[in-house]
Amino acid sequence: MRLKPAPGQSLAQARDRFTASFLAAAEPATIGLTAVENPLEFGIVITNEDGTIQRFLEKPGWGQVFSDTVNNGIFVLEPEIFDFIADGVAVDFSSEVFPKLLAERKPLFGYVCEGYWEDVGTLEAYMSAHKDVLDGKVALDVLQ
C-alpha cells in the first residue's frame, strides 16, 4: 500500500504526473519536484538521470543554492519509510527523514511534475492561487 501525502500548503495539478516507472521505483520514497525562480523557501534537489536524488538541501541561503528544482511537497511513500522514523516521534520529512535516507545511501527518487503548482504557505501566495483558479490558469473541479 502506497502512501501519497501532500501537505496542505500547496495547490497542484499533479495527480497523474507520477509515471508507472517512478511509482515502481518509489522504495522507500519519491519526491515530487518543481522548478522555481526563487528556491530559498524550499528544499532544493539535484537528481541523476535515473531519477535518484543525488543531493538535497532544505531551505538554503543564496550561497548554498545549487539548483532551481525544489521539493514540491508531493510524496509517494512506501510503508518501509517507517523503518526510518522512531515510534511516537514527530518528524519533518524534508529536514530529517529524506536527509537520513541519503546519508544511509538508501534510494530516494525525484520526479519533476509538469503543470500548475503553487506553495500557498503565505497569505499572499494563498490569494494568488485563488486568483489563478478564478482566472482559469488552474482547473479545479471543486464541486465533486
N, C-alpha and C positions, 0 to 999 in steps of 0.2 A: 504494500500500500504506500503510495507516494503522498507526501505532504506538500502542499503548494501554498505556503503563507505569502501574503502580500500585505505589507503594513498599510495602515490606513492613512499614510501620509503621501500617497502617490495616486495619480489618476493615469491609467494606461489602457491602451488597446493592444494588449499582447497576449490575450488568452490562448490563441492558437499559434503563437510565434515560436514556441519551443518545438523543434522538429523531432521526429522519432529517433534520429540518431543521437541527438543530445539528451533526450529523455532516457535512452538506453544507457547512456554513459553517466547518468546523474549520480552514481555512487561515490561518495555519500551526498554530494550536493552540486547543483548547478545554479549559478547566479545569473539573473537577467542583467544585461548591460545596455547602456545608452551613452552615446557621445553627447557631450555638453560643451558650451563655450567656457564656462567657469566651473572647474571641477573642485573648488576649495571646500564646498559644503558636503562633499560625498566621499565615498571610498573609491579610490582610483585603481584601475586594473590594467594589466597587460596580459594577453593570452598568447599561447603558442598556436601554431597552425592547426593543431588537433583540438583546440578549444580548451586545453588545460590552462589554468591560471598560473602564470609564471611569477607574478608579483602583485601584491595587494597592499594598499595603504589607506587607512581610514582618515578622512578629513585632513589632508596635507596642507602645509603652508606653501606659498608660491615657490620657495626654494626647493621644495620636495616634489613638485609636480613632474611626473614622468609620462602622463597620458591624459587624454581628454575623455577617455572611456571610463564610465563610472558604474558602480553598483546601483541599479535602479530599484532595489528593494523587492524584486520578484524572485523568489527562491523555489526550486524544486528540490525537495529533501527526501532522501531515503530514510527509513526508520533507523538504520545504523548510525545516523547522525547523533543519536542519543548516547552512543558509546563515548562521545567526546564532551558530554555535558554531565556534570555531577548531579546526582539525585537531589531534588529540593533546592537547587541553586538557580536563581535568575541569572541569565547571561545575555549578552548582546552578541548576536551572530557576527556582525561586521567587525567589531573590535576585539572579540575574544575567540569565538568558535572558528571562523574562517582563517585567521592567522595561525591558530593552533593546528589546523589541518595542514596548512602549508609548511609549518615548522616540522611536523611529523612526516612530511613528504607523502601525504595522503592525496588522492585525486580530488581536485576541486575544479569544476568546469565553469566556463563563462559562455553565454550565448548573447550576441548582440541582437537586441529586439528592434524591429522596424516599427514605424508608426508612432502615434502620439504618446508622449509621456511627459508628465509634469509633477514635480515634487510639490506637494501642497502643504508643507510644514510651516508656512508663514501665512499670515492673513493676506498679504499682497499676492502670493502665489495661488492661494485658495480662490481669491476673487478673479485672478487671471484665468484659472482653469474654468471657472463658471462662465466667464466671458467667451472663452474658446468653445464651450459647449453651445452656448446661445448663438454664437456666430457660425456654427456648423463646422468648425475645424476638427471636432472630435464627435463621432457618432455614438451616442449612448441611448440604449433603449431602457429608459427609466421606468416605464410603465409595466414591465414584466414582473 
